[in-house]
């Protein structure tokens, strides 16, 4: 009897202890998952710098289209300009690029380009010519598959004396808390090292399990920026393009500018370096005025203004642009991913006010040789189309319509566009990824605004021998299942967009 009683008591105790441990683990999981979606951001993120009017600004574009024979053609200038800026720098180069690798596709095809090697070669060459000049590359850990493989280009750069900063993503908020809450408890402590046996989703080299577990966090330093000196002074460049071989046929856009806005851009990159590699000796610049001493330009200023926006400040800029738009004005959007609900609702509201809205979208049908299901753009496009907003699709053939660009032209002869790295999604606009975009305001007749209008119109209206876009009917679909799939993925973060 005693043994039976004792055994029953011990079994109940084990069950209680097990239940308590399970409850504690669940509390730790839920508490961690919630905290890491709302925790304070590192200093210097989510900033809207003052608008600046002391420099020059211009738009650059990479165009990809089909010719009259159905062959893909490219007119690209962004990375030619980036290479020229690197090759001409005398005092400092800071490059922040999300993808810097040759994964997911060969670069020796007829319309592919070894961008990662070209940019690495230019940085190494200039560092060799100017050994005392600081050269800094900030990039995302995706380029080593979170430590699971070696990246030859990054190793070459480090050997040449370039400071390579791998962004510390754990300092950022979690966009996929369902998984990340578990990963932070169980997996992040094991680190990573090259060598593995699992299939590589973006290349051929096998991966360790730890790389795939880190990949499922779906978070990134998604910025694409360059800062360098030129004969015209400090120069900044913000783009949607990556020095990534398999992305070399993509359509992209870039904004190049000089003056105080370039120094603002540098300050936002210093913020990333400080939480990712605190021991880095960050170079000082003799800027003409301290950032805090330059007043913001009045809203009715007649000249051109350039403003650096990062993270959620980009969303605030987009919503402000849309809210300002009035009947008889126009808003044009060229976008790779459109899923952010506030942005979609603001577009619909502008259309209802009588704003002429046009949306050019990637069909989300493929990426780097893999088929995709059209989410999120096709469900969102149906929503816009049903409301009466004209929608066209980029005529992609394996490459991506990779721009992130919105242009407002007002009745007051003023215009504004926002362009840069940020897709219009929760992950890109919600203080989750690191992002940089730039707002440019100017008169409608300013050269940069004429460039912006030409950029969109050339892709919207096909010219003879240049088929950039297709009508909505080519990819339009009205699946409610697909719509609610997109809404679920956007809300939970269980997605790659």
C-alpha positions as CSV (number, residue, x, y, z in Angstrom):
1,X,0.0,0.0,0.0
2,X,2.7,2.4,1.0
3,X,4.7,1.7,-2.2
4,X,1.6,2.2,-4.3
5,X,0.7,5.4,-2.5
6,X,4.3,6.7,-2.8
7,X,4.4,5.8,-6.5
8,X,1.1,7.7,-7.2
9,X,2.3,10.7,-5.3
10,X,5.6,10.7,-7.1
11,X,3.9,10.4,-10.5
12,X,1.6,13.3,-9.6
13,X,4.6,15.4,-8.5
14,X,6.3,14.7,-11.8
15,X,3.2,15.7,-13.7
16,X,3.0,18.9,-11.7
17,X,6.6,19.7,-12.2
18,X,6.3,18.9,-15.9
19,X,3.2,21.1,-16.2
20,X,5.0,23.9,-14.4
21,X,8.1,23.7,-16.6
22,X,5.9,23.7,-19.7
23,X,4.0,26.7,-18.4
24,X,7.3,28.5,-17.7
25,X,8.5,27.7,-21.2
26,X,5.3,28.9,-22.7
27,X,5.5,32.2,-20.7
28,X,9.1,32.6,-21.8
29,X,8.2,31.9,-25.4
30,X,5.2,34.3,-25.5
31,X,6.9,37.0,-23.4
32,X,10.0,36.9,-25.6
33,X,8.0,36.8,-28.8
34,X,6.0,39.9,-27.7
35,X,8.9,41.8,-26.3
36,X,11.0,41.4,-29.4
37,X,8.3,42.9,-31.6
38,X,8.0,46.1,-29.5
39,X,11.4,46.5,-27.9
40,X,13.3,49.8,-28.3
41,X,15.2,50.2,-31.5
42,X,18.9,50.8,-31.5
43,X,19.8,54.5,-31.5
44,X,19.7,56.3,-34.8
45,X,17.1,54.1,-36.5
46,X,13.6,55.3,-37.7
47,X,14.7,58.8,-38.6
48,X,13.4,61.5,-40.9
49,X,16.3,63.9,-41.4
50,X,15.5,67.6,-42.1
51,X,14.9,68.4,-45.8
52,X,18.0,69.8,-47.4
53,X,18.3,72.2,-50.3
54,X,22.1,72.9,-50.6
55,X,23.0,70.2,-53.1
56,X,22.3,68.7,-56.5
57,X,20.1,65.7,-57.1
58,X,19.4,63.4,-60.0
59,X,17.6,60.1,-60.8
60,X,19.2,57.0,-62.2
61,X,17.4,54.0,-63.6
62,X,18.0,50.5,-64.8
63,X,15.4,49.5,-67.5
64,X,14.7,46.0,-68.6
65,X,12.2,45.3,-71.4
66,X,11.4,43.0,-74.3
67,X,12.3,44.1,-77.8
68,X,10.2,43.6,-81.0
69,X,11.6,40.0,-81.2
70,X,10.7,39.1,-77.7
71,X,14.3,39.2,-76.4
72,X,15.1,40.8,-73.1
73,X,17.1,44.0,-73.3
74,X,18.6,46.1,-70.5
75,X,19.6,49.8,-70.3
76,X,21.4,49.9,-66.9
77,X,23.3,52.8,-65.4
78,X,23.1,52.5,-61.6
79,X,26.1,50.2,-60.9
80,X,28.2,51.9,-63.6
81,X,27.7,55.1,-61.5
82,X,28.4,53.3,-58.2
83,X,31.7,52.0,-59.7
84,X,32.6,55.4,-60.9
85,X,32.0,56.9,-57.5
86,X,34.1,54.3,-55.8
87,X,36.9,54.7,-58.3
88,X,37.0,58.5,-57.9
89,X,36.8,58.6,-54.0
90,X,39.8,60.2,-52.3
91,X,38.7,60.4,-48.6
92,X,36.0,57.9,-47.7
93,X,33.7,55.2,-49.1
94,X,30.8,53.7,-47.1
95,X,28.7,51.1,-48.9
96,X,25.6,49.4,-47.3
97,X,24.2,46.7,-49.5
98,X,21.7,43.9,-48.6
99,X,22.8,41.3,-51.2
100,X,26.5,41.1,-52.0
101,X,27.0,37.7,-53.5
102,X,26.9,35.4,-56.6
103,X,24.3,33.0,-55.2
104,X,21.1,31.9,-57.0
105,X,22.2,32.2,-60.5
106,X,25.2,32.2,-62.8
107,X,26.6,35.6,-63.9
108,X,27.9,34.4,-67.2
109,X,24.6,34.5,-69.1
110,X,24.0,36.8,-72.0
111,X,22.1,39.3,-69.8
112,X,23.7,38.7,-66.4
113,X,26.5,40.6,-64.9
114,X,29.0,39.7,-62.1
115,X,28.1,42.7,-60.0
116,X,29.4,41.4,-56.7
117,X,32.9,40.8,-58.2
118,X,32.9,44.1,-60.0
119,X,32.0,46.1,-56.9
120,X,34.5,44.1,-54.8
121,X,37.2,44.7,-57.4
122,X,36.5,48.4,-57.4
123,X,36.7,48.6,-53.6
124,X,39.9,46.6,-53.4
125,X,41.5,48.6,-56.2
126,X,40.7,51.9,-54.6
127,X,41.8,50.8,-51.2
128,X,45.1,49.7,-52.7
129,X,45.5,53.1,-54.4
130,X,44.5,55.0,-51.2
131,X,45.7,52.7,-48.3
132,X,44.8,55.4,-45.7
133,X,41.3,56.0,-47.0
134,X,38.6,54.4,-44.9
135,X,36.5,51.9,-46.9
136,X,33.6,50.4,-45.1
137,X,31.1,47.8,-46.4
138,X,28.0,47.1,-44.3
139,X,26.0,44.1,-45.3
140,X,23.5,41.5,-44.2
141,X,24.4,38.1,-42.8
142,X,22.3,36.5,-45.6
143,X,25.5,36.8,-47.7
144,X,27.2,34.1,-45.6
145,X,23.8,32.3,-45.0
146,X,24.1,33.4,-41.4
147,X,27.6,32.0,-41.0
148,X,26.9,28.7,-42.7
149,X,29.1,29.3,-45.8
150,X,32.1,31.4,-46.8
151,X,31.7,34.3,-49.1
152,X,34.7,34.7,-51.4
153,X,34.0,38.4,-52.2
154,X,33.7,39.4,-48.5
155,X,36.9,37.5,-47.7
156,X,38.8,39.2,-50.4
157,X,37.6,42.6,-49.2
158,X,38.7,41.9,-45.6
159,X,42.1,40.7,-46.8
160,X,42.5,44.0,-48.7
161,X,41.8,46.1,-45.6
162,X,38.2,46.9,-46.2
163,X,36.2,47.0,-43.0
164,X,33.3,44.5,-43.5
165,X,30.5,45.0,-41.0
166,X,27.9,42.2,-40.8
167,X,24.7,43.7,-39.4
168,X,23.7,42.3,-36.0
169,X,20.1,41.4,-36.8
170,X,19.3,40.2,-33.2
171,X,19.3,43.9,-32.2
172,X,16.3,44.5,-34.4
173,X,12.7,43.7,-33.8
174,X,11.3,40.4,-34.9
175,X,9.0,40.4,-38.0
176,X,8.1,36.7,-37.6
177,X,7.5,36.3,-33.9
178,X,5.8,32.9,-34.2
179,X,9.1,31.4,-35.1
180,X,11.6,34.0,-33.7
181,X,10.2,33.6,-30.1
182,X,11.2,29.9,-30.3
183,X,14.5,30.5,-32.1
184,X,15.7,33.0,-29.5
185,X,15.0,30.4,-26.8
186,X,16.5,27.4,-28.4
187,X,18.8,28.1,-31.3
188,X,20.5,31.5,-31.3
189,X,23.0,30.5,-28.7
190,X,24.7,27.9,-30.9
191,X,26.2,30.3,-33.3
192,X,27.2,29.0,-36.7
193,X,30.1,27.8,-38.8
194,X,30.6,26.7,-42.4
195,X,29.9,23.2,-43.4
196,X,26.7,21.2,-43.5
197,X,24.5,18.6,-45.3
198,X,21.2,20.3,-45.9
199,X,20.0,21.7,-49.3
200,X,20.8,25.3,-49.9
201,X,17.7,27.3,-51.0
202,X,19.8,30.0,-52.8
203,X,22.9,28.1,-54.0
204,X,24.7,24.9,-54.3
205,X,26.8,24.7,-51.2
206,X,25.2,22.5,-48.4
207,X,24.2,24.3,-45.3
208,X,24.2,23.5,-41.6
209,X,20.8,23.3,-39.9
210,X,21.6,26.5,-37.9
211,X,21.6,28.5,-41.2
212,X,18.1,27.4,-42.1
213,X,16.8,28.0,-38.6
214,X,18.2,31.6,-38.7
215,X,16.8,32.1,-42.2
216,X,13.2,31.5,-40.9
217,X,13.4,34.7,-38.9
218,X,12.8,36.6,-42.2
219,X,14.6,39.8,-41.1
220,X,17.3,41.8,-42.8
221,X,19.4,44.9,-43.2
222,X,17.6,45.6,-46.5
223,X,19.4,49.0,-47.2
224,X,21.2,49.8,-50.4
225,X,23.3,53.0,-50.0
226,X,26.6,54.5,-51.0
227,X,28.5,57.5,-49.5
228,X,31.7,58.8,-51.0
229,X,33.5,62.1,-51.8
230,X,33.6,63.6,-55.3
231,X,35.0,66.8,-56.8
232,X,31.5,68.3,-56.1
233,X,31.7,67.4,-52.4
234,X,30.2,64.6,-50.3
235,X,27.8,62.5,-52.4
236,X,25.1,60.0,-51.4
237,X,23.3,57.4,-53.4
238,X,20.2,55.5,-52.4
239,X,19.0,52.7,-54.6
240,X,16.7,49.6,-54.9
241,X,19.5,47.6,-56.6
242,X,21.9,45.1,-55.1
243,X,25.4,44.1,-56.2
244,X,24.1,40.6,-56.6
245,X,24.8,38.7,-59.8
246,X,21.4,37.0,-60.1
247,X,19.7,40.4,-59.7
248,X,21.7,42.1,-62.4
249,X,18.9,42.0,-64.9
250,X,16.3,43.6,-62.6
251,X,14.7,46.9,-63.2
252,X,15.8,49.4,-60.4
253,X,16.0,53.0,-59.5
254,X,18.5,55.2,-57.7
255,X,18.7,58.8,-56.4
256,X,22.1,60.5,-56.3
257,X,22.6,63.7,-54.3
258,X,25.2,66.0,-52.9
259,X,25.4,68.4,-49.9
260,X,24.1,68.0,-46.4
261,X,21.7,65.3,-47.3
262,X,24.7,63.1,-48.1
263,X,26.1,63.7,-44.6
264,X,22.6,62.8,-43.2
265,X,22.9,59.5,-45.0
266,X,26.3,58.9,-43.5
267,X,24.9,59.5,-40.0
268,X,22.2,56.8,-40.6
269,X,24.9,54.3,-41.6
270,X,27.0,55.1,-38.6
271,X,24.0,54.1,-36.4
272,X,24.1,50.6,-38.0
273,X,27.8,50.2,-37.5
274,X,27.6,51.3,-33.9
275,X,25.2,48.5,-32.8
276,X,26.7,45.9,-35.2
277,X,30.4,46.4,-34.6
278,X,31.0,48.9,-31.7
279,X,34.8,48.5,-32.0
280,X,34.9,50.0,-35.5
281,X,36.9,53.2,-35.7
282,X,34.3,55.3,-37.5
283,X,35.8,58.0,-39.7
284,X,35.0,61.6,-38.9
285,X,34.1,64.1,-41.7
286,X,34.6,67.8,-41.7
287,X,31.0,68.6,-42.6
288,X,30.2,72.2,-43.5
289,X,27.6,72.5,-40.7
290,X,26.5,70.2,-37.8
291,X,23.3,68.4,-38.7
292,X,21.4,70.1,-35.8
293,X,22.5,73.5,-36.9
294,X,20.8,73.3,-40.4
295,X,17.2,74.4,-40.2
296,X,14.5,72.4,-42.0
297,X,13.4,74.0,-45.3
298,X,9.9,75.6,-45.1
299,X,7.2,73.6,-46.7
300,X,6.6,76.2,-49.4
301,X,10.2,76.6,-50.4
302,X,10.5,77.0,-54.2
303,X,13.7,75.0,-54.5
304,X,14.5,71.3,-54.6
305,X,14.6,69.5,-51.3
306,X,16.2,66.1,-50.4
307,X,15.3,64.3,-47.2
308,X,16.7,61.0,-45.9
309,X,14.1,58.6,-44.4
310,X,14.7,55.3,-42.7
311,X,12.5,52.5,-41.4
312,X,9.0,53.6,-40.4
313,X,9.7,57.2,-41.2
314,X,9.5,56.0,-44.8
315,X,5.9,54.9,-44.2
316,X,5.1,58.2,-42.6
317,X,6.5,60.0,-45.7
318,X,4.4,57.8,-48.0
319,X,1.2,58.3,-46.1
320,X,1.8,62.1,-45.9
321,X,2.4,62.2,-49.7
322,X,-0.9,60.3,-50.3
323,X,-2.9,62.4,-47.8
324,X,-1.8,65.6,-49.5
325,X,-2.9,64.5,-52.9
326,X,-6.1,66.2,-54.1
327,X,-8.7,65.9,-56.9
328,X,-7.1,66.5,-60.3
329,X,-3.6,65.6,-59.1
330,X,-1.7,62.4,-59.9
331,X,0.0,59.6,-58.0
332,X,2.1,57.0,-59.8
333,X,3.5,53.9,-58.1
334,X,6.1,51.4,-59.4
335,X,6.6,48.7,-56.9
336,X,8.0,45.2,-56.4
337,X,5.9,44.3,-53.4
338,X,2.7,46.1,-52.3
339,X,0.9,44.7,-49.3
340,X,1.0,47.2,-46.4
341,X,-2.7,47.8,-45.4
342,X,-2.4,51.5,-44.5
343,X,-0.7,52.2,-47.8
344,X,-3.3,50.3,-49.8
345,X,-6.1,52.1,-47.9
346,X,-4.4,55.5,-48.6
347,X,-4.2,54.7,-52.3
348,X,-7.9,53.8,-52.4
349,X,-8.8,56.9,-50.4
350,X,-6.8,59.1,-52.8
351,X,-8.6,57.5,-55.8
352,X,-12.0,58.2,-54.1
353,X,-11.0,61.9,-53.7
354,X,-10.4,62.2,-57.4
355,X,-6.7,61.7,-57.6
356,X,-5.5,60.0,-60.8
357,X,-3.7,56.9,-59.4
358,X,-1.7,54.5,-61.5
359,X,0.0,51.4,-60.2
360,X,2.7,49.4,-62.0
361,X,3.5,46.1,-60.2
362,X,5.7,43.1,-60.5
363,X,3.4,40.0,-61.0
364,X,5.3,38.1,-58.3
365,X,5.4,35.0,-60.6
366,X,9.0,34.1,-60.2
367,X,12.3,34.8,-58.5
368,X,15.8,33.4,-59.4
369,X,14.5,30.5,-61.4
370,X,11.8,29.5,-58.9
371,X,8.0,29.9,-59.5
372,X,5.9,32.0,-57.1
373,X,2.2,32.2,-56.6
374,X,1.6,35.9,-57.2
375,X,1.2,36.8,-53.6
376,X,0.9,39.6,-52.4
377,X,0.7,41.7,-55.6
378,X,-2.0,39.8,-57.4
379,X,-4.6,39.9,-54.6
380,X,-3.8,43.6,-53.9
381,X,-4.0,44.4,-57.6
382,X,-7.5,42.9,-57.8
383,X,-8.5,45.1,-54.8
384,X,-7.2,48.2,-56.6
385,X,-8.7,47.2,-60.0
386,X,-12.1,46.6,-58.5
387,X,-12.0,50.1,-57.0
388,X,-11.3,51.5,-60.5
389,X,-7.5,52.2,-60.1
390,X,-5.6,51.5,-63.4
391,X,-3.1,48.7,-62.8
392,X,-0.5,47.3,-65.2
393,X,2.0,44.5,-64.8
394,X,5.7,44.6,-65.5
395,X,6.5,42.3,-68.4
396,X,9.1,40.2,-66.5
397,X,10.8,37.2,-68.0
398,X,12.7,35.8,-65.0
399,X,14.0,39.2,-63.7
400,X,12.1,41.3,-61.2
401,X,10.5,44.7,-61.5
402,X,12.4,45.7,-58.4
403,X,11.7,49.5,-58.0
404,X,10.1,51.0,-54.9
405,X,9.0,54.4,-56.2
406,X,6.0,56.7,-55.7
407,X,5.5,60.0,-57.4
408,X,3.0,62.8,-56.6
409,X,2.4,65.7,-59.0
410,X,0.3,68.5,-57.6
411,X,-2.0,71.2,-58.9
412,X,0.4,73.8,-57.4
413,X,3.2,73.0,-59.9
414,X,5.1,71.1,-57.2
415,X,5.9,67.4,-57.1
416,X,7.4,64.8,-54.7
417,X,8.7,61.3,-55.1
418,X,10.0,58.8,-52.6
419,X,12.4,56.1,-53.8
420,X,14.8,53.7,-52.2
421,X,15.1,50.2,-50.7
422,X,11.7,49.8,-49.0
423,X,9.0,47.7,-50.5
424,X,5.5,48.8,-49.4
425,X,5.0,45.9,-46.9
426,X,4.7,45.5,-43.1
427,X,8.2,44.1,-42.9
428,X,9.8,47.0,-44.8
429,X,7.8,49.9,-43.4
430,X,7.1,48.7,-39.8
431,X,10.5,49.3,-38.0
432,X,11.4,45.6,-38.6
433,X,13.9,45.6,-41.5
434,X,16.6,48.2,-41.9
435,X,15.6,50.4,-44.8
436,X,16.6,53.7,-46.5
437,X,14.6,55.8,-48.9
438,X,14.9,59.4,-50.0
439,X,12.1,62.0,-50.5
440,X,12.7,64.6,-53.2
441,X,10.4,67.7,-53.6
442,X,10.8,70.2,-56.4
443,X,8.9,72.1,-59.0
444,X,7.3,70.0,-61.8
445,X,9.7,71.6,-64.3
446,X,12.8,70.7,-62.3
447,X,15.1,68.3,-64.2
448,X,14.9,65.6,-61.5
449,X,11.0,65.7,-61.6
450,X,11.1,65.5,-65.4
451,X,13.4,62.4,-65.0
452,X,10.9,60.9,-62.5
453,X,7.9,61.5,-64.7
454,X,9.8,60.1,-67.8
455,X,10.8,57.0,-65.8
456,X,7.3,56.0,-64.9
457,X,5.7,57.0,-68.2
458,X,8.2,55.1,-70.3
459,X,7.3,51.9,-68.4
460,X,3.6,52.6,-68.4
461,X,3.3,53.4,-72.1
462,X,5.1,50.9,-74.2
463,X,7.1,52.4,-77.1
464,X,7.8,50.6,-80.4
465,X,10.5,48.0,-79.6
466,X,10.1,48.4,-75.9
467,X,7.5,46.2,-74.1
468,X,7.8,47.2,-70.5
469,X,4.3,46.5,-69.2
470,X,1.2,44.4,-69.7
471,X,-2.5,45.0,-69.1
472,X,-4.2,44.0,-65.8
473,X,-6.0,41.1,-67.5
474,X,-2.7,39.2,-68.1
475,X,-2.2,38.4,-64.4
476,X,-5.4,39.5,-62.8
477,X,-7.2,37.0,-60.6
478,X,-10.0,37.3,-58.0
479,X,-9.3,34.3,-55.6
480,X,-10.6,35.1,-52.1
481,X,-8.5,32.3,-50.8
482,X,-5.4,34.0,-52.2
483,X,-6.5,37.3,-50.8
484,X,-6.9,36.0,-47.3
485,X,-3.6,34.0,-47.6
486,X,-1.9,37.4,-48.3
487,X,-3.7,39.1,-45.4
488,X,-2.7,36.3,-43.0
489,X,0.9,36.2,-44.2
490,X,1.2,40.0,-43.9
491,X,-0.3,40.1,-40.4
492,X,1.8,37.3,-38.9
493,X,5.1,37.7,-40.6
494,X,5.0,34.1,-41.9
495,X,6.2,35.2,-45.3
496,X,9.2,36.4,-47.2
497,X,7.6,39.7,-48.3
